[in-house]
């Protein structure tokens, strides 16, 4: 039976969290800011803004994920009326890394083989470095994807319930949480 224990109030609208696999620090995103969250009290220390790349301002971060093979922190940025973006973030400053995807390339576009899948609601990276994401479209269709973290190219690997946050444990079990609180184990069609 799942349950929850309140640790404390962060005092801010944190939309995404990720645990650094090397330092065990919990990071959170609220709008355009990266934070460190105290796991004992719930207190928040603001690190800084995600910044921008060209004319694109990263002010709607929806998901965070650390790569356990490299320590790199990734985030998804929601674009109203457009396909979401994947950025890499410097955990020390909160800023998007300007050349993370090549010279002058500060982000990649979430590019699903299902064109209607424009939104990227959840991110997680497994122990092999494979990025996973939860895509969503205006028809309320949720799809689990594998994502090439260097290009943003995504492959739909199965349907899902309404999942807004994702994580992967050390043995590769994918978990998710829905907007009204249900907790899920997420399986691709290959292993369901």
C-alpha positions as CSV (number, residue, x, y, z in Angstrom):
1,X,0.0,0.0,0.0
2,X,1.4,3.3,-1.1
3,X,1.3,6.4,1.1
4,X,2.9,9.7,1.7
5,X,4.5,11.5,4.6
6,X,4.7,15.3,4.5
7,X,8.3,16.4,5.2
8,X,7.7,20.2,4.9
9,X,6.5,22.9,2.7
10,X,8.8,24.1,-0.1
11,X,7.0,27.5,-0.3
12,X,7.3,27.4,-4.1
13,X,5.5,25.7,-7.0
14,X,8.0,23.0,-7.8
15,X,6.9,21.2,-11.0
16,X,9.7,18.7,-11.4
17,X,12.3,17.0,-9.2
18,X,15.4,14.8,-9.7
19,X,17.8,13.2,-7.3
20,X,21.5,13.5,-8.1
21,X,22.7,9.9,-8.1
22,X,26.2,11.0,-7.0
23,X,25.5,13.5,-4.3
24,X,22.0,12.5,-3.2
25,X,20.9,16.1,-3.5
26,X,17.3,16.7,-4.6
27,X,16.9,19.3,-7.3
28,X,13.6,20.9,-8.2
29,X,12.3,23.2,-10.9
30,X,9.7,25.9,-10.6
31,X,9.0,27.9,-13.8
32,X,12.4,29.4,-14.8
33,X,14.4,28.5,-11.6
34,X,16.4,25.6,-10.5
35,X,16.4,24.8,-6.7
36,X,18.0,22.4,-4.2
37,X,15.4,20.9,-1.9
38,X,16.3,19.9,1.6
39,X,15.0,16.3,2.0
40,X,14.9,16.6,5.8
41,X,12.8,19.9,6.0
42,X,11.4,20.6,2.6
43,X,13.2,23.9,2.5
44,X,14.3,25.3,-0.8
45,X,17.5,27.1,-1.8
46,X,17.3,28.8,-5.2
47,X,20.3,28.1,-7.5
48,X,19.4,30.3,-10.4
49,X,17.4,30.7,-13.7
50,X,17.6,28.3,-16.6
51,X,18.2,31.2,-18.9
52,X,17.8,31.0,-22.6
53,X,19.2,29.9,-26.0
54,X,18.8,32.6,-28.6
55,X,15.2,33.9,-28.5
56,X,14.0,30.8,-26.5
57,X,13.6,31.6,-22.8
58,X,13.5,28.4,-20.6
59,X,10.7,29.4,-18.3
60,X,8.4,26.4,-18.2
61,X,10.4,23.4,-17.0
62,X,8.2,20.4,-16.8
63,X,10.6,17.5,-16.0
64,X,14.2,16.9,-14.7
65,X,16.4,13.8,-14.9
66,X,20.0,13.0,-14.0
67,X,22.0,10.7,-16.3
68,X,23.5,8.2,-13.8
69,X,26.2,7.3,-16.3
70,X,27.6,10.9,-16.6
71,X,26.0,13.0,-13.9
72,X,24.5,15.4,-16.5
73,X,21.2,17.0,-15.6
74,X,18.5,17.2,-18.3
75,X,15.2,19.1,-18.4
76,X,12.2,19.4,-20.6
77,X,10.9,22.9,-21.5
78,X,7.3,23.3,-22.4
79,X,6.5,25.5,-25.4
80,X,3.0,26.7,-25.8
81,X,1.8,26.0,-29.3
82,X,5.0,24.1,-30.2
83,X,6.9,20.9,-29.6
84,X,8.7,20.8,-26.2
85,X,12.5,21.0,-25.9
86,X,15.2,19.0,-24.1
87,X,18.0,21.0,-22.5
88,X,21.0,20.2,-20.4
89,X,21.4,22.1,-17.2
90,X,24.4,23.1,-15.1
91,X,23.4,22.1,-11.5
92,X,25.8,24.6,-10.0
93,X,24.2,27.6,-11.7
94,X,20.8,26.5,-12.9
95,X,21.7,27.7,-16.4
96,X,21.1,25.8,-19.6
97,X,24.4,24.7,-21.1
98,X,24.9,26.7,-24.3
99,X,26.7,24.1,-26.4
100,X,25.4,21.0,-24.8
101,X,24.3,19.5,-28.1
102,X,27.1,20.8,-30.3
103,X,28.6,24.2,-31.2
104,X,25.9,26.8,-30.8
105,X,23.2,24.3,-30.1
106,X,21.6,24.8,-26.7
107,X,18.6,22.4,-27.0
108,X,17.1,19.7,-29.0
109,X,13.4,19.3,-30.0
110,X,11.4,16.4,-28.6
111,X,10.7,14.7,-32.0
112,X,8.4,11.7,-31.6
113,X,7.6,9.2,-34.4
114,X,4.0,10.1,-33.4
115,X,3.7,13.7,-34.7
116,X,0.8,14.7,-32.4
117,X,3.0,13.9,-29.4
118,X,4.3,17.4,-28.8
119,X,4.5,17.7,-25.0
120,X,7.1,16.0,-22.8
121,X,5.7,15.6,-19.3
122,X,8.2,13.3,-17.7
123,X,11.9,12.4,-18.1
124,X,14.0,9.6,-16.7
125,X,17.3,8.0,-17.6
126,X,18.2,4.4,-16.8
127,X,21.5,2.8,-15.7
128,X,22.6,2.3,-19.3
129,X,22.1,6.1,-20.1
130,X,18.9,5.5,-22.1
131,X,16.6,8.5,-21.8
132,X,12.8,7.8,-21.4
133,X,10.0,10.3,-21.6
134,X,6.3,10.5,-21.4
135,X,4.8,12.2,-24.4
136,X,1.3,13.8,-24.5
137,X,-0.9,15.3,-27.1
138,X,-4.1,17.4,-27.3
139,X,-6.2,14.3,-27.6
140,X,-5.0,13.3,-24.1
141,X,-3.0,10.4,-25.4
142,X,0.0,9.5,-23.2
143,X,2.9,7.5,-24.8
144,X,6.1,6.2,-23.3
145,X,9.1,7.0,-25.5
146,X,12.8,6.2,-25.7
147,X,14.6,9.4,-26.5
148,X,18.0,9.9,-28.1
149,X,19.4,12.5,-25.6
150,X,21.8,13.9,-28.2
151,X,19.1,14.6,-30.9
152,X,15.7,14.6,-29.2
153,X,14.5,11.9,-31.6
154,X,11.9,9.8,-29.8
155,X,10.3,6.4,-30.5
156,X,6.9,5.5,-29.1
157,X,7.1,2.2,-27.2
158,X,3.7,2.0,-25.6
159,X,0.5,3.6,-24.3
160,X,0.2,4.9,-20.8
161,X,-2.2,6.4,-18.3
162,X,-2.1,10.0,-17.4
163,X,1.5,10.1,-16.1
164,X,3.1,13.5,-15.3
165,X,6.3,12.5,-13.5
166,X,8.7,9.6,-14.1
167,X,11.7,7.9,-12.4
168,X,13.8,4.8,-13.0
169,X,15.4,2.8,-10.2
170,X,18.8,1.1,-10.3
171,X,17.4,-2.2,-11.8
172,X,15.5,-0.4,-14.5
173,X,11.9,-0.4,-13.1
174,X,10.1,2.7,-14.5
175,X,7.7,4.4,-12.2
176,X,5.4,7.3,-12.7
177,X,2.9,9.4,-10.9
178,X,-0.4,10.9,-12.2
179,X,-1.7,14.4,-11.8
180,X,-4.2,13.3,-9.1
181,X,-1.7,11.2,-7.2
182,X,-1.8,7.6,-8.4
183,X,1.6,5.8,-8.6
184,X,2.3,3.5,-11.5
185,X,4.9,1.0,-12.7
186,X,5.4,1.8,-16.4
187,X,6.1,-1.0,-18.9
188,X,6.9,-0.7,-22.5
189,X,4.8,-2.9,-24.8
190,X,7.8,-5.2,-25.2
191,X,7.7,-6.2,-21.5
192,X,4.1,-5.8,-20.6
